[in-house]
Amino acid sequence: MSTTNLLRLILLAAIWGGSFLFMRIAAPVLGAAVLIEYRVLFAAIFLAIIGIFLKKKLDLAENWKHYLILGLFNSAIPFLMFAFAARTLSASLLAVLNATTPLWGTLIAAVWSRHMVSAKVLLGLALGTCGVALLVGFDHVSSKPGAGIAIAAVLFASFNYGIASNYAKQAKAVEPFANAHGSMWASALLVLPVVPFFPAPGEPTIGIMSAVLALAVLCSGVAYLIYFRLIQDVGPSSALTVTFLSPLFGILWGVLFLGETVGWYTFAGAAIVITGTALVTGFRPSFSLKPRSA
């Protein structure tokens, strides 16, 4: 991996780690449904503008069902679950629990293909479970009213990401940018009917709307562009490294900007979850700071 791509990877981890910060700021005021409708709609508009400049087409007539399925499991449901949980849980806890996504993806793949998983994968799943248990058991936030439901919502969100990743592997090939762009519009349509039933509990301020725009444009639109560039340059396996880095930034931003308190259990739980994820995915980092030849 070149120095440029390594910097892109770190930037992407910092941006996606920041998404939990922005949700933690905006969700208590806007509620989950309103916040996520803003997020996916603004992200879709942003990607539409980028698509015009890049001359990227969606081919809606051919791919609309694919975009709806991807939008449901990769954006609409998990985004709503995270926003719901962000009203209760800390940004740090949200970030670490999100790192269980590859664990769910591997488990779903095993059931989907009806293949027995290896002992190494089983060990990784066990470690991931222990890491989550350690976090939930010692974090003081877990004792707050509604924390149990919020934690379940985050794990369900990660489960849906696992469904989406397995679906994407089985689905017909669609250009990555089109997947991001089309799924954002599909998510906006899917979330919209939910909004009237869950109105915003508070009045948004300039600061709240700034967090919403950052969540939509930076954490969805810009992040997708960086991610797809990484996949193109270094491949999906190396791009997966972001899963291991984003919890660290989620913890950092929570401490710096929200004054969250983290203990030994936060870092220990994160380390165990990340180790389990590495075992499950079979990830072996391979970095090189040498510039690529022309």
Buried (B, 14 or more C-beta within 10 A) or exposed (E): BBEEBBEBBBBBBBBBBBBBBBBBBBBBBBBBBBBBBBBBBBBBBBBBEBBEEEEBEBEEEEBBEBBBBBBBBBBBBBBBBBBBBBBBBBBBBBBBBBBBBBBBBBBBBBEBEEEEBEEEBBBBBEBBBBBBEBBBEBBEBBEEEEBEEBBEBBBBBBBBBBBBBBBBEEBEEBBBBBBBBBBBBBBBBBBBEBBEEBEBEEEBEEEBBBBBBBBBBBBBBBBBBBBBBBBEBBEEBBBBBBBBBBBBBBBBBBBEBBEBEBEEBBBBBBBBBBBBBBBBBEBEEEBEEEEEEE
